């Protein structure tokens, strides 16, 4: 299963693609960020998110997309910006008929660390360990996107492995 994790943002949208064969067999494929320019209009920035996300979907052909739910710990202005970017992301996923799974930050933290109040550094460290990477993915938005993909792996129900009978 190929999973695309997305960390929505208007300036930076993190993305990460992993391949999962089971909860214990997960490989990183690629990750990065979609960057928009603050000088561009909102419409141009949202078009950029959509267009670049479409390229990622076309290239990696994910089976599922995991995205962070909106949460309201930030200012109203940042919530609006993230919400608009998230709308472009959800529309792009929908146009491609991909299943979309949404996770709130606490669930993501529990899925990776077992602790719902884990800090950013703990989360990034667990992404590094889980994906057997030499260093923590940069920028932070890409690491967060990979965390969402890993959360999906740890949250979905996997078929039980059949045991061989002698």
ZIGIKA-V49419 format. One record per run of one state. SS is the DSSP state (a for helix, b for strand, c for the rest). FROM is the first residue (numbers start at 1). LEN is the number of residues. If there is no record, write none. Layout:
ss | from | len
SS | FROM | LEN
SS | FROM | LEN
This chain:
ss | from | len
c | 1 | 1
b | 2 | 6
c | 8 | 4
b | 12 | 9
c | 21 | 5
b | 26 | 10
c | 36 | 6
a | 42 | 19
c | 61 | 3
b | 64 | 5
c | 69 | 7
a | 76 | 20
c | 96 | 3
b | 99 | 5
c | 104 | 1
a | 105 | 9
c | 114 | 6
a | 120 | 11
c | 131 | 9
a | 140 | 16
c | 156 | 11
